[in-house]
Amino acid sequence: MRATNVSWLEKAVFYNIYPQSFYDANGDGIGDLKGVTEKLDYIQEMGFNAIWLNPFYELPFRDGGYDVTDFYKVAGRYGTMEDFLELTRRAHERGIKVCVDLVAGHTSLECEWFQKSALPKKNEYSNRYIWTDDWLKCPPGAFINGYSPRNGCFMTNFFYSQPALNYGFYKVEDPDWQLPMDHPDCRATKQELLNIMDYWIKAGCDGFRVDMAHSLVKNDEEHRGITAFWQEIREIFDAKYPDCVLISEWSDPRVAIKAGFHIDFLIHDNLKAYTRLFRAEKGRSVNVKFVGDTFFDRAGKGDIEDFLGDYLDAYQATKDQGYIAIPTGNHDLPRISYLRDMQDLKAAYAFLLTMPGVPFVYYGDEIGMRYMADLPSKEGGYNRTGARTPMQWSRGKNLGFSQAEPERLYLPVDDRADAPTVEEQMADENSLLHFLKTLIALRKSSPALSAEGDVTFLNRENRGYPLAYRRTGGGETYDILINPTGKEAAYRLEGTGEIACRTGEVCCAEGLWRLGPVSAVILRK
């Protein structure tokens, strides 16, 4: 049984593009929508059939795209609405879906809605944001005091410059300023969100990745209010936009899928599963709660149960309702290449592209772009800035990203002599790019390896090294063996199998598969 009504997700492989860093078509040093359009042939050639675009709305850029002033307008640095329409048209001609970021929980301080909400005289926007009823009544936590002539403090959703939109409180503790979810003004905020979604769908958008999707309803510790909120939107989607997708930044699929999302990211928040796979070591972790030993590391000190404990619980709870996405990375995380080489990445990608759910590849991860850890913060990026550097296309000027002078670039390119490029890896059949391209093609050709295929983990002894699991579906069976460690590992499989894809040294004698250091094999049974 298909997990969702959106049939194209079964074979979807997403490419995540941070637009200001992807390709500069007009030579001003900043990537733009025309630049994405010009690279659609490359995206198609790689096998990606869906794109997630980070925000391109009008904004003052205090948080790299996530502090919006006008949800209905393309920021000038990215181009025009006509450029977006052309992008979706030409993407659809190639069979590529286009999903955009939806910043649902907040706006910028400069947003006209907030400027009107901050006025002392009551107006239609007074309750568009969450304000206390007195400037002296400023609860501890995410509140800003003394901003405006209005007598009150406003709640933020992340940075100080991102005032929280008011969708209501599940539990109202102070009725003088906390509104219930069914208050007409809170319903009006929700209707505006639906209007925004409708606007972009009519412009050719195929769905939304919802930023901080869990954060909209306040005083809702058990997620009952936010679950009802998104379930209502999902009902509208199923009726009006049955082929469009809702993707959540929640990192708890058990809750997010129940709430109505088609896909939820399993990333570094809420559950330790993703962090313990790739970024658990002190100094590499982005969540100090989950510091430990990384499973995909040559040291071989990780434990697959740190992943499976959370993952299998979420998988079993959601497998007939929606999909889990385990991405290579995104704009908020150090790149997966950090402290890894190309062979390490091949082993990791053999895992990510053969798991159930929907894969997402962050731009540049297909060539192993480096995380540039020492860059100064740009537009609220802080330690995330090093994961947002320009795409490396060729050995040309600015590594093919832009014809602007280097000092005008959004961020500097990797100036090291061995910086990987698309052009060089396209010419090398043994490159990371070609390995990923092979994995994508294999996945899309196989019902067992698709989003819907079942998974069974075979080796949970010895901390799970080598990693062994079986994918089944559509009358097919694939066995996947992965050894991310720096020493040989072995595992015995019953029956024979044809090698569909491999990396590193692998061999088999009488059913015992020996995997050399940092290797993987995908077997078609």
N, C-alpha and C positions, 0 to 999 in steps of 0.2 A: 504494500500500500504506500503510495507516495505521501511523504510527510506534509507537503503543502500543496495548495492549488496552483502555485506558480511553477509550471512544468519545466521552464528553462533552467531553473536552479539545479536540476539533477545533474547537468553536465557543465555547470558554470565554473569558470576559473577567473577570478577577479584580478585586475591590475589596479593598484592604489596609486593615484597620482597627486602629488603636492604641486599644484599648478605653477606657482612662482619659481619652482626649481626644476621643471621638466624640460621645456624647450622655449627659447625666446625667438619668436617669429619676427618681431619688429625691431630688434637690435637695441632695446633700451636697457638691457641687463637683467630683465625680470621675465620669467616664463609667463605665458599667456594662453588663452583658449585657442587661438589660431595655431600656437605651437603644438598643442595636443592634437588638433586636427591634422596637422602636417605629419604627425608620427603614427597615425592610425594604421598605416600599412605595416609598420614594425610591430605594433601591438597585435595585429591580426596574424602576422607571420609567426610570432611566438606562440600563438594558440590561445591567447586570452580572448574570451568572448563577453567580458563585462568589465566595466571601469567603475571605480569609486573615485570621485573627484573631491578633494578637500575643498573648503569654502572658497568662493570667488565673489561673494557679495560685497556691497559697498561697506566700508568699515575703516576705522582709524589705525588698525594693525597694532593694537597693544597686546594681542594674543594670537599672532600669526594666522588670522582669519576667523577667529572664534569670538570676536566682539563686534557684532553686526549693527550697522546703523540703518540699513535699508535692505530687507529681505527680497525686495522685488527689483533690485537693480544690480547689474554687474559692475564691480569696481573697475575704474578706468585702467588700472595697471593690467587687468586681465583682458580688456577689450570691451565688447558691446554685447547686447542681447542678441543681435544678429549673428555674432560669432558663436554664441552658445547654440542657437538654432541650427547653424551650419554644422557644428560639431555633432549634434545628435542626429541630424539627417545623414551625414556621411558615415557616422558610426553604424547606424541602423542598416545602411546599404551593405555593410560588411558583416552583418549579423552580430554586432557588438552592442550590448546594452550599456546605458549610461546612468549611473546612480550618483546622487549628489549628497553633500553633507547638509543635515538639517540641525541648526543650532536652536534647539527647542526651549531650553531652559532660561535663557537670558539674552540681553542685547548689550550694546555699548552704552556708556553714559551719554554719548552724543546722539543716540537715537531720538528722533522727534517724539516718539511715544514717551520716553523717559523725561525729556525736557518738559513736556506738558504735565506729566505725572508729578514732577517736582514743584509745580506751582502751588501756592497756598490756597488759591480758589479752586473749589471742586469742579472737575470736568470729566469728560468721558474716559480719560486716561488715568485718573487719580488712583484707581485700584488695578491698573494694568500691571503694577509691580507691588511687591510686599513692603509696606511701610508700617512702622509702629505709629501709634496715635500721639506720641509725645517724644520730643528729642531727649528727654531725660529717661525715657523708658527704652533703653538700648540693651537688649539681652546679650550675654556673652556669646562670642562666636562670630559668625559671618554677618556682621552688621556694620554699617558705616554711619557715623554721626556727624552732624554739622555740615552737610554738603550743600544744602539749598535753602531757599526761604521757607520751604514747607516745614512745619513743626513735626518732625519725625525722623527716625533712622530707617535706612533702607537695607534690605537683605541682599547679599551678594550670592552668586552661584559658584564662583571660582575666584578669579582675581577681583580686586577692589573695583575695577572698571567694568564689571559685568553684573549689573543689577538683575536680581531674580524676577522673572515673570511670575505673575500670580495666577496659579491654577488652583489655589485653595489649600486648606489644611484638612487632612483626614481627621485629626483630632484637634478640635478648637479648644485651646486652653485659656485664651484671653480674647473674648468676643469683642473687645473694644477696637481691635485691629486685625485679628485673624479671621479670615472669611472661610466658610465651608466650601467644599468643592462644587456644590450645586448653586452657589451664589451667582446671580446673573452676570456680575462682572467677571467672575472666574470662568463662567461658560463663554463669555465674550472673548476672553483670551484664547480659550481652546478653539473657538470658531476661527479666530484669526490664524492660528496655526494650520487649521484645515484649509483656509484660503490660500496660504503660502504653498502648501503641498499641491493643491489643485492648480495653482499658477504654473509651477514648474513641470508638473505632469503634462499639462497642455502644451508646454514648450518642448516636449520630447523626452523628459526625464522618465526613467524606468523604475525609480524607487529612491529610497533615502537611507543613509546611514545616520542614525539619530545620536547626536552628541549627548553624553551624560543622560541617557534615556531614563534612568532610575530616579533622577533628581527633581522632577517637576512638582510633585505633590509633597507638601511638608508635613512633619509630625506623623510619619507613616512608616514606623519601624518594621512592621510586618508586611509591607508592600501591598496592602489590600487596596488602598486608594489608587496607587499608580497602576496596579494590575487592571482595575476597572477602567481607568482612564484610557490605557492603550487598547484594551479589548474593544472598547467602543469605536476607536479609530480603526481597528482591524475589521470590524463589521462594515464600516463605511468603505474601506479598501476593497473588501471582497465583493461588495455590491457595485461600486463605481469603477474600480481600477483592478480587476481580478488578475492582471498580468504584471502588476507592480509589486515591488518587494519592500519590506520594512526590515532594516538591519539595526540592531541595537548595540551601543557601547554600554554594556551592563556587566559583562564578565561573570554572570551567573545564569547559565542557560536554563536551569531548572525554574527560575522565576521569570526570566525574560520571554521564553517561548510560551509559557502559560499565559503571559500578559498579551500575547498576540503577535509577537515578532516572528518573522520567518527564519531569521538568522540571529544568533548572538555570538559576539566575539568572546573567546576564552583567552583573556590576556592577563595582565599583571594585577588587576584589582580583584578583591573579594575572595578568589580562590588561588591557592598556591600552585596549581597544576602547571600553568604556563611558565611561571618564574622558575620552578624547579626543573623544567626541561632545559631552559636556555640561559638564564641569567640570575642564578641564585647566589653565586659567590659574592662575598663582601667586596664592594668596589665595582661590581658589575650589576648588582641587583637594583631594580627601581622600586622595590617595596621591601623595606627593612623587616617587615613581619615574616617574610618568606626566605630569609637568608639561609643558606645551607650549601649543599653540593649539587651542581648541575649534572643532569643525566647525560646530555650531549656534550661531553667534554673528554678529552684524551686521558685525563686522570682516572676515569672510570670509578669515581667514588659516589656517584649518584645512586638513587634507588627509584626504579620505575613505579613503585607503589606511591611515591609522592605525587606522581602524575595520575596514575590510574585510580587512586582513591577518590579524587574529585571527578575525573573525567568519566569513569564508568557510571558513577552515580548520575551525573548529568545526562550522559548518553542514553541510559535506560529510561530515564524520566521523560525524554524528549524525542526519541527516535521516530515516533509516528506522528509528531506534531510540528517539528521544525528542525533546523540544522545548527550544528556547532561549527564555528569558523576558528581555526588555529592559524593566525597569519604569520608570515615571515617577519613582520615588524610593522611599524607605522610611524607617524610623525611625532609620537610621544615617547618612543622607545629608542635606546641605543640600537644601532643596526645589528642584525644577527651576526654580521661578519666580525664584530668586535671580539678580539682575542681568538679568532678562528681563521684558518686558511681555506683555500678553495676546496680541498678534499674534505675538510670538516663540514663545509657547507653542502657538498654533494650528499653526504650521509644524512644531514638534517633535512634536506629537501626530499630525499627518498622517503622519509617519514611523512613530511607535511603534505606531499602530493599523493600519498596512497592511503590517507586516513579518510573515514567517513566525513560527511559535512561538506562545506564549501571552502576551497582554498583561496587565500588572498596573498598576493605577492606585492610588496612595497617596491615602488619604482627604484631601480638600481640594485635591488637585492639579486636580480637575475645575473648580474655580473660581479657580485661581491663587493659593491662599493663600500668604502670604509666609513666607520663612524669617526668623525673628526672631533675628538673629545675636547680639544683646547680652544675651540672658537669662542669668542665673546658672544654674549646673548644678543639675539636679533629678534625684535618684535615680540618680546615675551617668551622667547624660546628657552632661555636659560640652558640647562644641560641637554635639552632636546635639540638645540640648534645644530649640533654636529650630525644629526640624522636627517637634516633638511637641505643639504648642500646640492649644487646643481648636478643634474644627470650628466654622465660622462659618455658622450657619443663617439668621439673620434680623437685623433691626435691633432686636430685642427685648433684654431684659436679658442681658448677657454674650454678645451676638450669638446668642442663642437656644440656647446650649450648656447652660446651667444656671440654675436659679432661686436658687442660693445667692448669698450676698453675695460680691462680687469677691475679697475677701481669703481666701476659703475655696476658691477654684478650684485645681485641680491645677496649672495654669499660667495665666498671664494671657492674655486674648484680645488680639488686635490692636486697639489703641484708636484707630487712625488713621481719619479720616473716610471714606476711600475703601477701607476694608477690604472685600474682596469677600464677598458672601453668596449662599447658595443661593437664597433667596427673590427677590432682585433679578435674579440671572442667569436664573432660571426664567422671569421676566417679559420677558426681553430675548432675542429670537430671534437676535440677532447676538452673543450672549455666548459665552465660552469653553465654558461648560457645554453649551449647545445644540450647539456645534460638535463637542464630544466625543461627545455623545449621538448625533449624526448619524453620526460615524465608527464608533461601536460597532454601530449598526443596519446600516450598510453592510457592515461586516466579517462580522457574523453571517448576513447574507443571501447571502453570496457564497462559493462553494467556492474560488475563486481567491485570495480574501483571507483565507481561514481559516488555521488552524495548519498545514494540510497543503499549501497551495498552494506551487508552486515560485517561486523568485525568480531573476532575472537582472539584474545591474547593467549599465546601458547606457552611462553616461558616467563614465569614469575618467580623463578628461583634465582639465586645468586644476584639479587638486586635487579634482575631483568636483563643482564648482559649475556649473550647478545639479545637485542630486542627482537622478538618473534611474534608475528600475528598473522591471521588468515582473514582475507576478504572474500566474501561469497555473494553471489547475486546473478540472476539471469542465466542460471545454469553454468556459471563460471566459478572457478576457485583460483585465488592467487595467494601464495605464501610470501611474506616479506621478512627478510632477516637483515638486521642492521647492527653493525658493531662500531659505535662511535669512539671506542677507546683506542689507546696507543699500543695495545698488545693483541695477539691473536685470541679469537673466541670461537667456540664451536657449538653446534646444536644439531640434533638428529631429527630429521623429518621422515615420516612414513611416506612411501610412494616416490615416484619420480616427478620431475617437473622440467619444463623448458624455460631457460633463462630469457626473460623478457627485457630486463634492464639490469645493469650492474655497475658498480664503481669500486675500485680497489681490487685486491687479490682475493678471489674466492675459489674454492674447489670442493668437490664432493666425492666421497668414496663410501659405497655401501650405505647410503642414506645419511652419513655424517657430513654436514657442511662445515667447512673450516673457513672462517672469515679473517683475513689479515687485518692489521691495524687500520682503523677508519675505513670501513668498507660496507657495502650493502649489496644485496641481490634480491630481485623481484622475480618470482617463479610462477609461471602459468602452469597449473596442474592439469 
